[in-house]
């Protein structure tokens, strides 16, 4: 075979080999794409059940949309091929990010799903609290045992959901005050928790003695629990979405609750979507995958998009045509922006700086 032909054949075979390798070679990345959106004022697809149901309090008719947005993410155990990752980098509707940016190292699909479910439940609670507080409706709060560390001093003595009334006879009203009382002890000393067991009546309260232990890597006393706050509401609010996780729907849930409890038609019939975590005090926090959520919202027909202030810089880089970004810092600011949306005063809307 002539040398030139042999060289060309070798180069061709090498190229074919590299192409084959790129198809099967896995890379440590995760792919995100636009997910479904849900109108918090409407009903769930396929079930006909309201996304938000309020019983025990007067509600009002609503119109338009206040859509929460989601991102579809490949599983913790999935790794794309090099070819798939390159194709994703070239597409506008796929976001390819390092795997560890989404899933902490070693996290399994099951662990990720559990974390997302817990974050979603927490966002529901904060959305209810923020919405009712914004409307001046009293919200109760009680300190609880959020979780008990396996093998820790409290295992078998305290249980998740137990209400904590006092520590060493001192009433506690915040999670931080529980830690404050415990750390007054030296490791090895005993502390006394006054608790009401989960699901029991107040009359079942009891004192539980717990020996403290030394915190790992320090001299601080611990009892091996994570205290938390459980809010109580004067009427029932159910958020019925299934198979959705994470904390990023908090803002839109809060707006949906306010809309149902307010005589004013908040959207004025406009299609508003958005995202953002929410704290009990109404503060809105940043989320991941903002560009994919913008695409999902616009594909669904959204005209406006509530954007957490800390996501603005990223959002303005890929805003779909016809979608107006509204910068939001807190629930009150979002409600004031809806006043401008209803009035058609786009110039008055807080904009993400470009």
Buried (B, 14 or more C-beta within 10 A) or exposed (E): EEEEEEEEEEEEEEEEEEEEEBEEBEBEBBBBBBBBBBBBBBBBEEEEEBBBEBEEBEBEEBEBBBBBBBBBBBEBEBBBBBBBBBBBEEEEBBBBBEBEEBBEEEBEEEEBBEBBBBBBEBBBBBBBBBBBBBEEEEBEEBBBBBBBBEEBBBBEBBBEBBBBBBBBEEEBEEBEBBBEBBBBBEBEEEBBBBBBBBEBEEEEBEEBEBBBBEEEEEEBBBBBBBBBBBBEBEEEBEBEBEEBBBBBBBBBBBBBBBBBBBEBBBBBEBBBBBBBBBBBEBBBBBBBBBBBBBBBBBEBEBBBBBBBBBBBEBBBEBBBEEBBBBBBBBBEBBBBBBBBBBEEEEEEBBBBEE
